[in-house]
Amino acid sequence: MFTCKQVSKALHKDDLAKMSLFRRVCLKLHVRLCIFCGKFNQQVIESQDMCSCYKKHVSQGILEQPKLGPTQKEALKDLLRE
C-alpha cells in the first residue's frame, strides 16, 4: 500500500491514465480510504481524468464548434441586445 506522501508524489509526477491497472487501483483505493489525503488527492485524480478526457476529445475532433452563418450571428446579436 502507499503512504500519503507516496500517493501525492505519484499523482504529481505520473499521469494516472498511463499507470498500470494495479497501481491505479491501489492509488484510488488509498485516496478513498485515507482521511488525511483523500479530499485533495481525489480532486487531483478528477482533474487528471478531465484533462485526459479533454485531450482524447480534441485528438478525435469532437470538440470542434460548428460555425454560425451570417443570419444566425445576427439573430444571436439581437438576442444579446435584448
C-alpha positions as a LaTeX table, in Angstrom:
\begin{tabular}{lrrr}
\hline
Residue & $x$ (\AA) & $y$ (\AA) & $z$ (\AA) \\
\hline
Met1 & 0.00 & 0.00 & 0.00 \\
Phe2 & 1.02 & 3.63 & $-0.35$ \\
Thr3 & 1.66 & 6.35 & 2.19 \\
Cys4 & 0.07 & 9.77 & 1.78 \\
Lys5 & 3.36 & 11.24 & 0.61 \\
Gln6 & 3.84 & 8.49 & $-2.00$ \\
Val7 & 0.30 & 8.98 & $-3.31$ \\
Ser8 & 0.74 & 12.73 & $-3.69$ \\
Lys9 & 4.14 & 12.29 & $-5.32$ \\
Ala10 & 2.84 & 9.64 & $-7.74$ \\
Leu11 & $-0.13$ & 11.79 & $-8.74$ \\
His12 & 2.13 & 14.81 & $-9.17$ \\
Lys13 & 4.79 & 13.12 & $-11.31$ \\
Asp14 & 2.81 & 10.49 & $-13.23$ \\
Asp15 & $-0.27$ & 10.59 & $-15.42$ \\
Leu16 & $-2.95$ & 8.42 & $-13.86$ \\
Ala17 & $-4.17$ & 7.21 & $-17.25$ \\
Lys18 & $-0.70$ & 5.90 & $-18.14$ \\
Met19 & $-0.20$ & 3.94 & $-14.88$ \\
Ser20 & $-0.66$ & 0.20 & $-14.71$ \\
Leu21 & $-4.10$ & $-1.01$ & $-13.66$ \\
Phe22 & $-2.77$ & $-2.36$ & $-10.34$ \\
Arg23 & $-1.03$ & 0.90 & $-9.43$ \\
Arg24 & $-4.06$ & 2.97 & $-10.45$ \\
Val25 & $-6.41$ & 0.80 & $-8.35$ \\
Cys26 & $-4.10$ & 0.97 & $-5.33$ \\
Leu27 & $-3.84$ & 4.77 & $-5.57$ \\
Lys28 & $-7.58$ & 5.23 & $-5.91$ \\
Leu29 & $-8.23$ & 2.83 & $-3.03$ \\
His30 & $-5.81$ & 4.71 & $-0.79$ \\
Val31 & $-7.39$ & 8.05 & $-1.69$ \\
Arg32 & $-10.88$ & 6.73 & $-0.94$ \\
Leu33 & $-9.90$ & 5.26 & 2.43 \\
Cys34 & $-7.37$ & 7.78 & 3.73 \\
Ile35 & $-8.80$ & 10.58 & 5.86 \\
Phe36 & $-5.62$ & 12.66 & 5.56 \\
Cys37 & $-5.11$ & 12.94 & 1.82 \\
Gly38 & $-8.47$ & 11.85 & 0.44 \\
Lys39 & $-10.08$ & 15.18 & $-0.42$ \\
Phe40 & $-7.08$ & 16.84 & $-2.07$ \\
Asn41 & $-5.88$ & 13.80 & $-3.99$ \\
Gln42 & $-9.42$ & 12.97 & $-5.09$ \\
Gln43 & $-9.55$ & 16.40 & $-6.69$ \\
Val44 & $-6.18$ & 15.76 & $-8.35$ \\
Ile45 & $-7.47$ & 12.46 & $-9.76$ \\
Glu46 & $-10.65$ & 14.11 & $-11.04$ \\
Ser47 & $-8.60$ & 16.90 & $-12.66$ \\
Gln48 & $-6.34$ & 14.39 & $-14.39$ \\
Asp49 & $-9.38$ & 12.42 & $-15.59$ \\
Met50 & $-10.94$ & 15.60 & $-17.01$ \\
Cys51 & $-7.71$ & 16.56 & $-18.77$ \\
Ser52 & $-7.31$ & 13.07 & $-20.25$ \\
Cys53 & $-10.90$ & 13.13 & $-21.49$ \\
Tyr54 & $-10.41$ & 16.60 & $-22.99$ \\
Lys55 & $-7.19$ & 15.57 & $-24.77$ \\
Lys56 & $-8.93$ & 12.48 & $-26.14$ \\
His57 & $-11.84$ & 14.53 & $-27.48$ \\
Val58 & $-9.52$ & 17.13 & $-29.01$ \\
Ser59 & $-7.49$ & 14.44 & $-30.79$ \\
Gln60 & $-10.71$ & 12.93 & $-32.18$ \\
Gly61 & $-12.01$ & 16.32 & $-33.30$ \\
Ile62 & $-15.15$ & 16.04 & $-31.19$ \\
Leu63 & $-14.80$ & 19.47 & $-29.59$ \\
Glu64 & $-14.83$ & 21.47 & $-32.79$ \\
Gln65 & $-17.63$ & 24.03 & $-32.67$ \\
Pro66 & $-19.97$ & 24.40 & $-35.64$ \\
Lys67 & $-19.68$ & 27.74 & $-37.45$ \\
Leu68 & $-22.60$ & 30.17 & $-37.34$ \\
Gly69 & $-23.94$ & 31.57 & $-40.57$ \\
Pro70 & $-24.49$ & 35.33 & $-41.02$ \\
Thr71 & $-28.21$ & 35.12 & $-40.26$ \\
Gln72 & $-27.57$ & 33.04 & $-37.14$ \\
Lys73 & $-24.96$ & 35.55 & $-35.96$ \\
Glu74 & $-27.40$ & 38.43 & $-36.39$ \\
Ala75 & $-30.13$ & 36.53 & $-34.54$ \\
Leu76 & $-27.73$ & 35.87 & $-31.67$ \\
Lys77 & $-26.66$ & 39.53 & $-31.57$ \\
Asp78 & $-30.33$ & 40.56 & $-31.44$ \\
Leu79 & $-30.94$ & 38.21 & $-28.52$ \\
Leu80 & $-27.94$ & 39.60 & $-26.67$ \\
Arg81 & $-29.10$ & 43.17 & $-27.20$ \\
Glu82 & $-32.49$ & 42.40 & $-25.61$ \\
\hline
\end{tabular}
